[in-house]
Amino acid sequence: MNAKRVQTTGNVSRRTLLKGLTAVTGSMLFPCFIPAPALGRGGAVAPSEKIGLGVIGMGSRCAVVLDSMLGEPDVRCLAVCDVQASRRAGGKAMVDSRNGSKDCATYGDFRELLARPDIDAVLIATGDRWHALASIMAARAGKDIYSEKPCGINMAECALIEETMRRCGRVYQGGTQRRSVANFQKAVQLAHSGKLGRLRTLHASVYEPTINRDWLPAEPEPPREVLDWDLWLGPSPWRPFNQRYVNGRGWQGYEDFTAGANLMDWGAHTVDLCQWANQADAAGPVEYALDPDKIVGRYANGVILELNYERRVPQQSQLNLGTCPVRFVGDEGWVETGDTGEIAVYPAALKSELHLGKKSIGLDAGGHARNFFDCVRTRAATVVNPTVMRHSHNACFTAALAWQLNRKITFDPVTAAFLNDDEANRLRSRAMREPWVV
């Protein structure tokens, strides 16, 4: 796909060479048949024009996103990387099955994958601790990036992602895929339309904040070819191996490996949708205060953001909204929706606006992946570009810090600094374990 990948002989392109060979073999009366799909005819994409994809981090969420990417006709997955041999093998089997070949390469160290010139874009679906650093290293290697959320585990990492993508000219998609799901899009459109009146309150469902600083008991490390524990830890502080960390998402909830006191698990999605509804993609709440069962933020325009614990929002309807519900309330109406795809609105007359077509669920990454690949080709900004990602993540990080410090805090979203609060400002970043520093 990329110009750097066009195979040449001297100054002759691969495409020109194919045409020349056809002419020569035809004049010699040898049969030469090149299938139309190989030349990009009939709606197919020529192999030389496909986006070469690499995968960094192969787990359950990666399998969902990768499955949608493998279905794209202009994308071909070339390699899978994971520090665990069993996950590498599972990823290769999945890719080879969809590609109808045995060509998918595997790597234990993602730097080897990034060194391949035929890989144009990467899907980063490691544990949270690696998302930012892997994205930055991929950009510096000339790759475009689709990163699972949270895209960084602190404010400094998210700012560095934005700066790196700008300096390197890379396309970047944050994996908050609900921006590309129809029912959430429709709810935000209603908020933007003015038909709810002036927005007053935005409700985001989140997990109740927690911080776990414990260590599990030390166990013998497996052989490096089975699992590279040092590379698994990456930039996180060293701790002894325990199998429970690497089983599924067993690492989740430990402060060294996760972001935002557990708020980022759902908040990266639901707060992001509230940001979008409030047209605050380059802004965020300017203060946060604590209630017993929620964190309450206030935007400069007076709109209130409520992060409601226990993964709920105060619904007015009796619908089953499923996971990641949100609710947008104006002074003339409201809309609420969630991962089941159901939408409730008030006043009832607004129901005529809700023509969604085929219902999709919030975990569906198909539209989000397609937006990414379209932007890889056009070099346009994605729907969750680095600026959108940074501000929505910061809205979660600041809420988590208000909870962690157990007090009201004030924040300037433009400078990304807390006002007259040295303690909060120190918590905007974390040290990285050498040699994994930027």
N, C-alpha and C positions, 0 to 999 in steps of 0.2 A: 504494500500500500504506500509506504513512505518512499520518497524519491531515492533515499539512500539504499533501498532494498532492490532497486531495479537491477537485474543481472545483465552484465554487458560483456562483450568481447571486443576489446579495443574501444572504439567510439560508437559501436553498434549496440542499440538496445535489444533486450530479449524479444520484444514485440516485433522489431524490424527483422531480427534474425529468423523468427518463425515464418514471417512472410517470405523471406528469401528462400528458406528451405522448401516451402510449399511450391514455389515457382520452379526451383531446380528439380525436385522429385517429379513434378508434373511433366517437365520437358523430357525426363528420362523414362516416362511411362510407368513409373513405380506408383502403386497406390499409396496415398498419404491422406489419412483421415484424421482431422483434429476435431473432437466433439465440440459442438456449439457452446456448451457451458464453460469449456476451458478457455474460450475466447470471450466470454462474458455476454454471449447472445442469449436470447430467450429469457431475459430477466435475471439470469445467473450472474455471478460475480467471478471474474477471472481470478485464478489463484494468486497471480502477482499483484492484484488489487485488493486482496483481503487484508483486513487488519490483523496483524499477528499479536496474539494475546498470551500473556504469561500470568500464572496464578501464584501468589505468595501467601501461604497459610491455608491449609485445606481442612476445614471442619464442617460442622452441620450447617451453619449459616452460609458458608462459602458454597456448599453444594446447591443451596437454593438459588443463590445469585448466579452461579456458574451455569446452572441448568438453563436459565433464561438466556444467558449470553451464548451458549452453544447452539441455540436455536436461531441465531441471527445469521442470515445468508452471507453477509460480507465480513464475517469474523471467523478466524480459525485459531483455536487454542493450540499452542506449540509446546508448552512446558508447564509443569507443576512443581512447586517447591514447598517443602515442609521439613521441619527438624525431626519429625517422627516418621520412621520408615513405613509404618502401617498406613499413615495418612497419605504419604507419597504414593504408595501402591494403590490405595483406593481412588485417589484423584486421577491417576493415570488410567485406571480401568474405566472410570466414568468418561473421560475425554476420548479415549480410544474407541469406546463403544459408540459414542455419538459421531466421531469422525470416520468410523469404518476403517480404521487402520491401527497400527501398533507404533505410531511415530511419536507420540507424546513423550518428551524427555522429562526426566525427574532430577531434582537437585535437593540437596540438604542445606545448602547455603545460598540464600537469595542473591548474593552478589554475583554468583556464576550466571544466574538467569538474567540479571540486569546487563551483563556483558554481551549478551547476544544481540547483534545488530538487526536480526529479523523480527525481534519483538518490539512492537510499536506501543503497546499499552499493557498495563498490569492491573489485575484485580488483587487488592490487598485485603485479606480477611484473616489476619493473624489475631492473636489476643490484643487487647487494647493497648498494652504497653509498647507495641511495635508500630502502631498505625502511623504516627507522625514521622518517626525516623525513617521507616521504609518508604514513605511517600516522598520525603525530601531526597533520599538517596536515588529513588527512581527518577525524579525530576532532573536531578543532576546528571543522570545517565541518559537523558533524552527521551524518557518514556512519559506517556500520558497516564493518568492515574484515576481509578475508581477505588475509593477507600471506604471500607465499612466504618460504621460509627462505634464509639466516639472517635472522631478523626484525630484527636489529641487528648492527652489526659490532664492537660493544664492549659492555662491561657497563653503562656509563652510559646508552647508548641504550636498552637493554632495560629498565632501571629507569624511564626516562622514558616509555617506551611504557606500562608498567603503570600508572604514576601518571596519565598523560593519559587512558587509557581509564576509569579509576575516576572521575576528576574530570568527564569529559564524559559518562559513562554510556553508552559505546558498547560494542557487541558486537564481539569481536575473536577471530579464529581464526588461530593460527600454522600455517603450511603444512607441518607435519611430519605428513603424511597417513597414515603407517603406523599411527598410533593408531586409524584407522578401517578397517583392513584385517583380514580375519577371522583369518588364520593368526597374525599378531602379537598380536591380541587374545586368541586362545586360549592362546598361549604365556604371556602375562602372567597370564591367569586361573589357569593351572596353578601359576605361581609364588606367586600370592596364596592359592591353596587350601590350601597346606601339604602337598600330596601329593609335593612334591619334598623335603620336610623343611625344615629351617632353611636359608635361602639363605646361600651362602658366597661365590660368585664370579659376577660378571656380566661377560660378554665383549661388547665393542662393536667392530665393524670400522671402521677409519678409514683415510684416506690418510696416508702418512707426512708429517709436518710439513715445510713449506718456507716461506721468506720470499723474495720477489723484489722488490727495490727499484729495478730498472732502469727506464730510459725507452727507449721505441722511438724511432727517428729521426723528427724532425719532417717532416711532409708538409703541403701546402696544405690549409687547411680547406675543406670543401665549403660551398656557399651555405646560409644558415641554414634556408631553406625545405626543403632536402634533408636536412640534419642539423644540429641546433642543438648544437654541440660544448660551449658553455658550460653549457647546461642538461643535457647528457649527463653532464658532470663533476659538476654539482651541488655537494654539500658537500665533495667530495674536493679535495685540493690540485690547483692548476692544473698541467697539463703540456701539451706540444704535441700536436696531433692526429696520429694515425697510424691508417690504415684497419684495421689488424689488431686494434685494440682493439674496434672495433664490429662486426667480422665474427663472427657467432654469439656465443660466449662467450669471445672473444679476450682480454677484460679479466681473465679468471679467473686467479688466482694472484698478481697484482700486489698488494702489500700495501695500497696506497692504495684499492683497490677491493674487497677481500675481507676476510674475518674469520678470526681464530683460526688463523693460520699454516697454512691449508688444512685444518685438522681439522674445520671446520664443514661441509665439503661433505657428508660422510657422517655425521659425528658428531652433527650437529643431529638426525638421525633415530635413529641407533643408540644414542647415549648417552641420548637422550630415552626410548627404550624401556626401557633399563636403569633409569633413574630411576623409571619407572612400575612396573616389576617389583618394585623395592625399596620401593615406596610412599613415595617421596621427592619428590613433586611440589612440596613447599614446603621442600625441603632440598637437599643435595648433598654430595659428598665434602668432607671437612675437611682432607685433605692429599693431595699427589701426590708421587711419586718416579719416577725414570727408570730404565728398563731398555733394553738395546740395541735391542729391536724392539717396544717398547710403552711406554706411560705407565700407571702403576699408581696408582689412587686408593683411598682408604679412607674409608668412611662412619663416622659416629659410632657406628652400631650394629655395626660390625665387618665389614660386608660389603665385599668388594673389588671394585672396578671396574677392568677392564683394557681399555685402548684399544689394540687390536692393529693394528699397521701393515700395509701392503700389502693392505688391504681383505679381511682374513680373520679367522676365529676358529678356535681349536683344536677342530675337530670330532671327535666320536666316531663319527658315522654316515658313510656313503659317499654321502649324498644330494647332489644339486646344489642348493645353497641359493640360488644366484644372488647378486645384489648386496645390500648392506646386511644381511649375516647377523648374528644375535645368538645368544648362548647363555647360559642361566641355569642355574646349578649349585647344588643343595642337598646336604645331607649324606645324602639318601636317593634322589636321582634328578636328572635333568637334562632340559632341553628345548632344542632348537635349531631355528631357522627363518630364512628369508630371502625374497627377492623372488619366487622361483619359486612360492611358496605351499606348498612341502613342509615338513613338520614331522617331526622325529625326537624320540623320548622314551625315557627309561629310568626305571623298569623298563617292560618291554613291556606290562604290564597297563594302563598309562595310555593305550595306543593307543585304547582304547574311548572315551576322553574326547574324541577329536579328530574330531567330526562337524562339518565345516566347511560343508557344502553346496557351492554353486558356488565354485570356486577363483578368487581374484583375485590380481593381482600388486601388488607394493609401490608401483608408480608410479600406481596407480589412485587418483584423487582424488574419485571419485563419492560415496562415503559421507562423506568429510570435508566436501565442499561441502554435502551435504544437512544434515549436523549444523549447519553454519554458518547456512544459511537457516532451519532450524527455530528456531534461537536468535535470529535476527533477528526472528522473529515472536513468540516467547515471552519474549524478553529474558533467557533463562537463560544460564548460563555455557557456553561451548563446551568440547570435550574438550581443546583446546590453548588455554586462556584465557591472559591475559597473565602470570599468576603461574606457571602450568605452563611457559610459554615461557621466562620469565626464568630460572628455576632450572635448567632443562635446558640452556639456552644458557650460563649461568654455569659449569656443570660442564665444558663444552667449553673456554670461555675460560680457566678456571683451569688446565686440563691444558695448553693451548697455552702459557700463560705459564711453566709449569714447564719445558717444553721450550725455550722462547726464552731463559729465564734460566739454563738448564742446572743446575738444582739443585732440591732438595726445597723445597716451599712448603706453608704451612698457611693455611687459609681458614675464615672464619666465614660460612656461607651465610645466616645471619639478617641480619647487618649488611652482608653483601657486601663484606667487607674482609679483606685479608691481615694476618696477625698479625706485628707487629714487622718489617714489610717495606715501607719507603717506596718502594723501586724498583718493586715489583709493584703497589702501590696507585696509583702515577702512571700505570701502563699500563692502568688500568681504563677510560680514556676517551681520546678523540682530539679535537683541535680541528676545527671545521667551517669551511669557507671561506665568508666573507661573500658575499652576504647570507643564505646558507642556514644560519642559526643558530636555535636554540630557547632 
